[in-house]
Amino acid sequence: MNPSWGPSGAYDLRPERSLAEMGGLTMAGSVQSRESINTGPDLELYLVRRAAAVVGLGGIALVHVLDLQGKLDELPYVGVMFIGLIGASLLLAEALIRSDDARVWLAAGALAAATIVGYGISRTTGLPGDHDSDVGNWLEPLGLASLLVEGVVVLLAVARLMPRR
């Protein structure tokens, strides 16, 4: 199998297309030489970054699955948002497995960042109907684990979307 990068920035695993046929790597508007990507550290970097993001998105889904029942009992609308977050995380993880599309990276980073913002709101001003049960509860273990994996996904997405020099 000969991995290659398409003109849109999408990673292509089809064996019949070589990197030379694809014209090099197109990432955030820049094209790199075929020689630097085909076997060099850049290809490994992109693959490791994608794998780490997939694991991070899986971690976001896992943390929220573990807290789902409590949220459905406590605040049903937050439980429904958790279900949406779990589904979106898993769909984006699958999309990153299949492609290195910048739009998928943007969506993954935005989803993780929005989750961090939601955590911050729930711990500062509180959520409607929560009656301050989570306000100030910054050290909840699942919350800290969630912040870690969400932060990693945001950093990986930013690194991927930054223009290359």
C-alpha positions in Angstrom: 0.0 0.0 0.0 1.4 3.4 -1.0 0.0 6.2 1.2 -0.3 9.6 -0.5 -1.7 13.0 0.0 -4.3 14.3 -2.4 -4.6 17.8 -3.9 -7.3 18.7 -1.3 -5.1 17.8 1.6 -6.9 14.5 2.1 -4.8 11.4 2.9 -5.3 8.7 0.4 -4.6 5.0 1.1 -5.4 3.7 -2.3 -2.5 1.6 -3.5 -2.8 2.5 -7.2 -2.0 6.2 -6.6 1.5 7.2 -5.8 2.7 10.4 -4.3 4.3 11.5 -7.5 0.9 11.1 -9.3 -0.7 13.2 -6.6 1.7 16.1 -7.1 3.0 16.3 -3.5 1.3 17.3 -0.3 -1.1 20.1 -0.2 -1.6 21.3 3.4 -3.1 24.7 4.3 -2.2 26.2 0.9 1.3 24.9 0.7 2.9 22.2 -1.4 5.9 20.2 -0.3 8.3 18.3 -2.5 7.5 14.7 -3.1 10.9 13.6 -1.7 10.3 15.2 1.7 7.0 13.5 2.2 7.3 10.0 0.7 9.5 8.5 3.3 10.6 11.4 5.5 9.6 12.4 8.9 6.7 14.6 7.7 4.6 11.7 6.7 5.2 10.0 10.1 4.4 13.3 11.9 1.0 13.6 10.1 0.2 9.9 10.8 1.1 10.2 14.5 -0.8 13.5 14.8 -3.9 11.9 13.2 -3.6 8.8 15.4 -3.3 10.9 18.6 -6.3 13.0 17.6 -8.4 9.8 16.9 -7.4 8.5 20.4 -8.2 11.9 21.9 -11.7 12.0 20.3 -12.3 8.5 21.6 -11.2 9.7 25.0 -13.7 12.6 24.8 -16.5 10.1 23.9 -15.4 7.7 26.7 -15.3 10.3 29.5 -18.8 11.5 28.5 -20.2 7.9 28.3 -19.0 7.3 31.8 -20.8 10.4 33.1 -23.9 10.1 30.9 -26.3 8.3 33.2 -25.6 10.8 36.0 -26.2 13.8 33.7 -29.4 12.2 32.2 -30.8 11.9 35.8 -29.5 15.3 37.0 -30.0 17.5 34.0 -31.6 15.7 31.0 -30.8 18.4 28.5 -27.1 18.1 29.4 -27.4 14.4 29.0 -28.8 14.9 25.5 -25.8 17.2 24.7 -23.5 14.5 26.0 -25.1 12.0 23.6 -24.5 14.5 20.7 -20.9 15.1 21.8 -20.3 11.3 22.0 -21.7 10.8 18.5 -19.9 13.7 17.0 -16.6 12.6 18.6 -16.9 9.1 17.2 -17.9 10.4 13.7 -15.0 12.8 13.6 -12.6 10.1 14.8 -13.7 7.9 12.0 -13.4 10.7 9.5 -9.8 11.3 10.7 -9.0 7.6 10.2 -10.2 7.9 6.6 -9.0 11.3 5.7 -6.7 14.2 6.6 -9.2 16.8 5.5 -8.7 20.2 7.0 -12.4 20.5 7.5 -12.5 17.5 9.7 -9.6 18.8 11.7 -11.4 22.2 12.1 -14.6 20.4 13.3 -12.6 18.2 15.8 -10.8 21.2 17.2 -14.0 23.3 17.4 -15.9 20.4 19.1 -13.1 19.9 21.7 -12.8 23.7 22.3 -16.6 24.0 22.7 -16.6 21.2 25.3 -13.8 23.0 27.2 -16.0 26.2 27.2 -19.0 24.2 28.4 -17.0 22.7 31.3 -15.8 26.2 32.2 -19.3 27.6 32.2 -20.6 24.7 34.3 -17.9 25.4 36.9 -18.2 29.2 37.0 -21.7 30.5 36.4 -23.4 27.1 36.3 -25.8 25.7 33.8 -29.6 26.5 33.9 -31.4 24.2 36.2 -28.1 22.9 37.8 -28.7 24.7 41.2 -24.9 25.3 41.6 -24.1 21.6 42.1 -21.0 21.8 39.8 -20.0 25.4 40.4 -16.5 25.4 41.8 -16.1 21.6 41.3 -12.9 22.0 39.2 -11.1 18.9 40.5 -13.7 16.2 39.5 -11.5 13.4 38.1 -13.7 12.8 34.9 -13.7 16.6 34.3 -9.9 16.8 34.5 -9.5 13.8 32.2 -11.9 15.4 29.8 -10.0 18.7 29.8 -6.8 16.9 29.1 -8.0 15.0 26.1 -10.0 18.0 24.8 -6.9 20.2 25.2 -4.8 17.7 23.3 -7.3 17.5 20.4 -7.4 21.3 20.2 -3.6 21.6 20.1 -3.3 18.9 17.5 -6.0 20.6 15.3 -4.3 23.9 15.6 -0.9 22.4 14.7 -2.4 20.7 11.7 -4.2 23.8 10.5 -1.3 26.2 10.9 0.3 27.1 7.6 3.6 25.4 7.0 6.7 27.4 6.5 
